[in-house]
Amino acid sequence: MSTRRKILLSVGASAVAGVAGCVSTLSSPDTSPPNANECPDEPQVPAIEGGTTEQEAPEIPSSVNSLTEDDVVKYVETYEYAYAWRRNTRRGVLREFYLDRTADPVWSGEDGVFCEFDTLAAHGKYEADDGEEYYFDLAPYAASYLVTDDAVWRAETDRADRPPEPPDPKENGKILECF
């Protein structure tokens, strides 16, 4: 066997072992149902603070259609947009709001789906109390969601402080609502 083939086989085997090692470190999250006393009466999202807006408040989705990756990704993208929109009403009256986001499923099983937003960036325009309009472009952050048939959990970290693995929403976040 030529030296070149030996090197390619060696590098290829190392790459496969490295990828297999990365995948094997992703353990399945705890998808057990929450205790009844953990379930909030209302979805745990920021309150709308800024008065009226030109944009109608986005609705918090009621529940996920199914636990397929596609349905959960759509659900958490909608949920995160509504969550971030509400959080940003504290600035004043929102005139424009955008959230750059893409959720990626990290783990999925028959009991739930764990999704990560590697980078979220909120930006837009608001009217302050002085009547002036200002643009905002916030520091990026990361968030992760665990969605099961019973509940949805969310964890958030500053993008700069984000650990290599996404935070476990059940251990490092909070329960947003139960179904």
C-alpha positions as CSV (number, residue, x, y, z in Angstrom):
1,M,0.0,0.0,0.0
2,S,1.4,3.4,-0.9
3,T,2.4,5.9,1.8
4,R,-0.2,8.3,0.5
5,R,-3.0,5.7,1.0
6,K,-1.8,4.9,4.5
7,I,-1.9,8.6,5.5
8,L,-5.4,9.0,4.0
9,L,-6.7,5.9,5.8
10,S,-5.1,7.0,9.0
11,V,-6.5,10.5,8.8
12,G,-9.9,9.2,7.7
13,A,-10.0,6.7,10.6
14,S,-9.1,9.5,13.1
15,A,-11.8,11.8,11.7
16,V,-14.4,9.1,12.0
17,A,-13.3,8.3,15.6
18,G,-13.4,12.0,16.4
19,V,-16.9,12.5,15.0
20,A,-18.1,9.3,16.8
21,G,-16.6,10.7,20.0
22,C,-18.5,13.9,19.6
23,V,-21.8,12.2,18.9
24,S,-21.4,9.8,21.8
25,T,-21.0,12.7,24.3
26,L,-24.5,13.9,23.5
27,S,-26.6,12.1,26.1
28,S,-30.3,12.0,26.1
29,P,-32.0,14.6,28.3
30,D,-34.3,13.9,31.1
31,T,-37.8,13.8,29.4
32,S,-39.7,12.8,32.5
33,P,-42.9,14.9,33.1
34,P,-42.7,17.8,35.5
35,N,-44.3,17.5,39.0
36,A,-47.7,19.2,39.1
37,N,-46.3,21.9,41.5
38,E,-43.7,22.8,38.9
39,C,-46.3,23.7,36.2
40,P,-47.0,27.4,36.0
41,D,-50.6,28.6,35.6
42,E,-49.7,30.8,32.6
43,P,-46.8,30.6,30.1
44,Q,-43.6,32.0,31.8
45,V,-42.8,34.7,29.2
46,P,-41.8,38.4,29.8
47,A,-44.7,40.8,30.2
48,I,-45.5,43.3,27.5
49,E,-44.4,46.6,28.9
50,G,-44.1,49.3,26.2
51,G,-47.8,50.2,25.6
52,T,-49.2,49.9,22.1
53,T,-47.1,48.9,19.2
54,E,-47.4,49.0,15.5
55,Q,-46.9,45.2,15.5
56,E,-49.5,43.0,17.1
57,A,-48.0,40.9,19.9
58,P,-47.0,37.5,18.5
59,E,-48.9,34.7,20.1
60,I,-47.3,32.1,22.3
61,P,-47.9,28.8,20.5
62,S,-50.3,26.7,22.5
63,S,-48.6,23.3,22.0
64,V,-46.5,21.5,19.5
65,N,-48.3,19.5,16.8
66,S,-46.1,16.5,17.2
67,L,-42.7,15.6,18.5
68,T,-41.1,15.4,15.0
69,E,-38.0,17.4,14.6
70,D,-39.6,19.7,11.9
71,D,-42.7,20.4,14.1
72,V,-40.6,21.1,17.2
73,V,-38.2,23.4,15.3
74,K,-41.1,25.4,14.0
75,Y,-42.6,25.5,17.5
76,V,-39.5,26.7,19.2
77,E,-38.7,29.3,16.5
78,T,-42.2,30.7,17.0
79,Y,-41.9,30.5,20.8
80,E,-38.5,32.2,20.9
81,Y,-39.7,35.1,18.6
82,A,-42.7,35.7,20.9
83,Y,-40.5,35.5,24.0
84,A,-37.9,37.9,22.6
85,W,-40.5,40.3,21.3
86,R,-42.1,40.6,24.7
87,R,-38.8,41.0,26.4
88,N,-37.9,43.9,24.1
89,T,-41.1,45.9,24.8
90,R,-39.5,47.2,27.9
91,R,-37.5,49.6,25.7
92,G,-40.6,51.4,24.6
93,V,-43.2,51.1,21.8
94,L,-41.8,48.6,19.3
95,R,-42.0,50.0,15.8
96,E,-40.0,47.2,14.2
97,F,-38.7,43.9,15.6
98,Y,-36.5,41.2,14.1
99,L,-35.0,38.1,15.6
100,D,-32.3,36.3,13.5
101,R,-32.7,32.7,14.5
102,T,-32.4,29.1,13.4
103,A,-33.1,26.2,15.7
104,D,-31.1,23.0,15.3
105,P,-32.3,19.7,16.8
106,V,-29.5,18.4,19.1
107,W,-31.3,15.3,20.3
108,S,-34.7,13.7,19.4
109,G,-36.4,10.7,20.7
110,E,-40.0,9.4,21.1
111,D,-40.4,11.3,24.4
112,G,-39.1,14.7,23.2
113,V,-36.8,16.9,21.2
114,F,-34.0,19.1,22.4
115,C,-33.2,22.1,20.2
116,E,-30.5,24.7,20.3
117,F,-30.3,28.2,18.9
118,D,-26.6,28.7,18.6
119,T,-26.9,32.4,18.0
120,L,-29.9,34.7,18.4
121,A,-29.8,38.4,17.6
122,A,-32.6,40.8,18.2
123,H,-32.7,44.1,16.5
124,G,-35.3,46.7,15.4
125,K,-36.7,50.2,16.2
126,Y,-38.6,51.5,19.2
127,E,-40.2,54.8,20.3
128,A,-38.9,55.9,23.7
129,D,-40.8,57.9,26.3
130,D,-39.3,61.1,24.8
131,G,-41.1,60.4,21.5
132,E,-37.9,59.8,19.6
133,E,-37.3,56.6,17.7
134,Y,-34.2,54.6,18.3
135,Y,-32.6,51.6,16.6
136,F,-31.4,48.7,18.7
137,D,-29.1,45.8,17.9
138,L,-28.5,43.6,20.9
139,A,-25.6,41.4,21.8
140,P,-26.2,37.8,20.5
141,Y,-27.3,35.1,22.9
142,A,-27.8,31.4,22.8
143,A,-30.9,29.4,23.9
144,S,-32.0,25.8,24.1
145,Y,-35.4,24.2,24.4
146,L,-36.6,20.8,25.6
147,V,-40.1,20.0,24.3
148,T,-42.0,16.9,25.4
149,D,-45.7,15.9,25.3
150,D,-46.0,17.3,28.8
151,A,-44.1,20.6,28.9
152,V,-41.5,23.0,27.4
153,W,-38.3,24.2,29.1
154,R,-36.0,27.0,28.1
155,A,-32.4,27.9,29.0
156,E,-30.4,30.9,27.9
157,T,-26.8,32.0,27.9
158,D,-24.8,35.0,26.7
159,R,-23.2,34.1,23.4
160,A,-19.8,35.1,24.8
161,D,-20.2,32.8,27.8
162,R,-21.8,29.9,26.0
163,P,-20.3,26.5,27.0
164,P,-19.3,24.1,24.2
165,E,-22.5,22.0,24.8
166,P,-25.9,23.7,24.8
167,P,-27.3,24.2,28.3
168,D,-29.8,21.6,29.5
169,P,-33.1,23.5,29.8
170,K,-34.3,21.2,32.5
171,E,-31.2,21.6,34.7
172,N,-30.1,25.2,33.8
173,G,-33.3,26.8,32.6
174,K,-36.9,27.1,33.6
175,I,-40.2,25.5,32.7
176,L,-42.2,27.8,30.4
177,E,-45.5,25.9,30.4
178,C,-47.1,22.5,30.8
179,F,-49.6,21.0,28.3
